[in-house]
Amino acid sequence: MTPGRVAVLGGDQVRVAVAALGFEVADVERAQIAVVDARDRDALARAAALPAALPRLTIVAGEEQAFFAALGMDPARMVTSVDAAIVGPALVALMPVASRGATRVVSITGSRGGVGRTLLAANLARRVAKRLRVCAIDATGSGALAWWLRVSPKPWSDIEAVANELTAEQLSLVADTETDGPRVIGGPLVAPSTAALTAAVRVASAAHDLLIVDAPIACDPLAHVLAGAADRRMILTYEDPWSELVLDTANLAERDWLIASQSKARTVMRHQTFRSLPRDEGSVSAAIASRSPVAGALGRAYDELAELLVIDATEA
């Protein structure tokens, strides 16, 4: 995941500096911002053809800074060095901020099995359902999400025959809801087809404030389908070699929240984690015994994520 796409009009020194900062060096057609080395007269001449709406950062010689300012160039869009400490903040300040609507679909997946994605999905669904209309979907076919949420939705086989024409009324007949809890779709023992899952996501997201999907592991084909349908993807991970391999091919994007499970790691496979979930076996055991929300340190971490999801789902 890069912080942005930058077109470089200048020599190798500028190109290397921009790439070293983590930006993607891109063609003008794809760029979000341009860096123009005014010390290179050929690059300066080519800058005249840049689209007027494309923000640009200009590198000028120190003795020419006053000259360019007198021509009307904004000092905030000029730097006199390719030093990372100077160019980096200037690029970030000029990078357009992409607008994003409210989150409606959240896919919760993992780098491998056993990372706690169903536990997270159930606990977030319960917590967020206190404030928003929530639907939780089990896309794994295990029935574990329904077990945690104390409900008995119909199996996916009841949806398959009407997948191409699924309506909200039909979906409600196969769902189940605990009092004051989330609506749940997807019982055991078979995972849905792509058509059934896609239809359920489409219909359920239109009828609820937030849809939380307990997805298969990240390398599963259904997880890829959900990644394309989701506004937000949570990826739980350990720090083992297999998880690192999966993350390296997961195409992490800005909308993804990478969550370290049972770890305080701030990075996994060079990827920065969004949050970490503490190891709390006592609280999990107590929750299993009563099929209730997890409390303790892990519960507090779930509370924080749930609050962030509520903000995410209600922002204008």
Secondary structure, 3 states (H helix, E strand, C coil): CCCCEEEEECCHHHHHHHHHCCCEECCCCCCCEEEEECCCHHHHHHHHHCCCCCCEEEECCHHHHHHHHHCCCCHHHEECCCCHHHHHHHHHHHCCCCCCCCCCEEEEEECCCCCCHHHHHHHHHHHHCCCCCEEEEECCCCCHHHHHCCCCCCECHHHHCCHHHCCHHHHHHHCEECCCCCEEECECCCCCCHHHHHHHHHHHHHHCCEEEEECCCCCCHHHHHHHHHCCEEEEEECCCHHHHHHHHCCCCCCCEEEEEECCCCCEECCEECCEEECCCHHHHHHHHHHCCCCCHHHHHHHHHHHHHHHHHHHCC
